[in-house]
Amino acid sequence: MAAAFTRRGVLPESGGTWLLPRLVGWAKASEIIFTGRTLKAEECLELGLVNRVVPDELLAKETRALAEEIAANAPLAVQASKRMMRMGLSEEFDDHVHHVFLQLLPLFGSKDFKEGMKSFLEKRKPEFEGR
């Protein structure tokens, strides 16, 4: 796996000039974009551009395991977390905390919340329905 941000005078697209400085900082993003150097998988891992590096033959297995781990959680909570993470990128902390509170209120009344609490007390794996 490798990543190249510029080649032969082409401007990075798909938000590369917006996102990369936010991910790795201005100086490192400048180096990557201005040189057009191809990054090795290990470099991408060190920079935090990828979460993990696995051999090609394990990619499908590792991907499925991660997807199953996420899917085992309450769907409404995962969706709300994703929404809040995106909102958090563009709002002040105090506003964000308020929005998180507003997202929590309906979750507390959900069947999944009740199932999560009940399964915890019964020391068993929860069976979430997304309700």
N, C-alpha and C positions, 0 to 999 in steps of 0.2 A: 504494500500500500504506500502511495506517495501522494504528495499534494504540490501542485505548482500553481502559483498565483498570477504570474505574468510570464509571457513568452513572446519574444520577437515584437515588442512594441504594443502588445495588447493590454488594455486596461482591465484590471480584475473586475469581474461582473458578479451578479447574484448577491450583491451586498458585501462583497469582500472588503472593500475599502471602508465600509461602515463597521462591520463586525470584527474584523481581525484586530484593529487597535484596541477594541474593548476587551477582547479575549486575552491578548498577550502584551498589551502596552504599546505605546506609540513607537518606541525605539525598535523593538523586535519586529513589529508589523512593518515598519519602514524597511528594515533589512530584508525581510522576506519578500515584500512586494517589489521594492526597487531592484533587487538582484534577480528576481524571477527564478530563484533557485528551487529545485525540487526537494521537498522535505522527505526524509525517510520516516518510516513508521515510528521508530524510537524517538525521533525528534518531535514528532507530533504528540507523542505521549508525554514527553518532558514538558512541552509547552502547554499541555492541558487542552489540546485541540481534539484529542480522542480520549475516551475513558480507559481503554485497554487495547492491547495488541495481541492477537492470537494467530496461530498458523492458519493458512487457508483451509486446511482440511478440518479444522475445528470451528470455523466461523459459524456455520449453520447451527451446530450443537450449542455453542456459547450464546448465540443470538436467541435461540429458543429458550434456553435456561433463564436468560434475563427477562424475556417477555413473560414467561410463566411466573417469575418472581413478582413482576409488576402486576400481572393479572390476578394474583392471589390476594391483592389488597382491595379495599372497598372502592369500586369504580367511581362513585360520586366524590370521594375524597381525593382520588388521583386526578380527576378532572378539575376539581376546584384548585388543587395545588398547582397544576399546570397553568390554569388561568391566572392565579395569583402571582406566579413567577413571572409570567409575561407582563402583567400590569406593573409589577415591582420594578421593571426595567425603566419605566418612564414616570414614576411618581415619587414624591417625597416620602420619607419613612413614616411620619405621623399619619399621612393620608393612607399609606399602604396598610398600616396596622388596623386602621378603621375598616378598610375594605376586607381585610382578612376576617375580622370579627363578623362583618355582615355575611360573609360566606359561611362561617361556622354555624350561624343560627339555624338555617334550614337543615344542615347536616345533623345537628343534635336531635332533630325530630325524625330522622330517617329510619327506615327499617334496618338498614345496614349498620347504623350507629348502635342500635339496640342489640343487633346480632353480634357486633364486635364486643360490646360490653359483656353480653351473656357468655359468649365463647371464651372470653378471657377468664371470667369467674369460674367457668366449668373446665378450664384448662384443656380446651379442644380447638381445633382449627376452625375458623369462621367460614360460614357459607354465605357469602355476599351475593345480593341479587341486583344491585344497582338501583335500589329504591329507598 
